[in-house]
Amino acid sequence: MGGGGHAAAFAPPARSSSNVTDLVGLTRDQLAARLAELGLEGFRTGQVWQWLYHRGATSFDAMTNLAKPVRRMLADCFQIGRLTVSREQISADGTRKWLLRTDDGQEIETVFIPDEDRGTLCISSQVGCTLTCRFCHTGTQKLVRNLSAAEIVGQVLLARDRLGEWPASTQNRRITNIVLMGMGEPLYNYDNVALALRIVLDAEGIAVSRRRITLSTSGVVPMMAQCGEELGVNLAVSLHAVTDDLRNQLIPLNRKYPLDALLTACRLYPGVNNARRITFEYVMLRDVNDSVADARALVTLLRGIPAKINLIPFNPWPGAPFERSTDRTIVKFADIVNAAGYASPVRTPRGEDIMAACGQLKSASLRVRHALKEATATTTADAA
Ligand code: SF4
């Protein structure tokens, strides 16, 4: 979909010249160029980069290995942006959800899921979503806009702030894994996602390895190979159906990139092998896609692809047209898939009590035009 018109219409707000430049979200080269404009030598880039992404500095004053006059100059010319927390909720199972506000007042959700052996941060890539997957709450929220690289990496910075995880050591960290499974289709905002992930991957900063980053797509086939080549992160695919007829209904994008094209792109995904499998996500919808025949068709469909299958018990949301499969059905389904040699863990719903589970995210942000129309409609009605 990403033609010029569409990309421009849903682009994040430009870094307007009137506002001081936010250093968060710049590439190293862009940062070096901005510092050079102030006459600062190249090694300063490494210093500032470390303060931003290894130590989580939120003020230039904190950068104590820079001389005070340099700190003042930086503070006069730049800012260190942070998303604003509108609401923090902590689930009974330890899952945390943050409702975050951007500078232009849009809202997104970010979720931290702690487990014994890992801590996963689920981040968003769009406000609302380009797509309308029927089982997903975000899919009912029209796309407002793409997130900028600063807003995508900003979710990691904010989560570290909240979890007290600075400086970013590689030992005993709480955020061990990052998944792009929040609001939005990341491959429909590829440029900003790629820039943000390059910052996250940088070993002198946030330093999360590409083996611990998973990008989830609903099947934007033309972008998958590029993502694998350029970023080399793990891939997860929202599959959820084994026939085009059903997948067309559940994920309308399938009409554009049907199963054949999608699975071919998976077979060709750069770096995929038995040690680096693609994760296929399969939401368990009662009497929709959970039969024994579906399970058998699923293992046939994936034959030859190094794969693991995440079975996701459907997480209800207000007005959802589906029910979760019964536990008995899910176990029978998993047994068939396991027996065929695929690891198919059943994902334990996390954070359900705070609407933080898979497919439950949604914010109140609406596209401006729609909101304005509504506002004017009400005022005229009131005036009448
Ligand atoms: S599943 Fe993903 S791509 Fe589909 S509507 Fe939800 S957020 Fe968008």
Residues whose N, C-alpha, C, O or C-beta is under 5 A from the ligand:
A	BS01	SF4	C129 L131 T132 C133 C136 T138 G139 G182 M183 G184 E185 S218
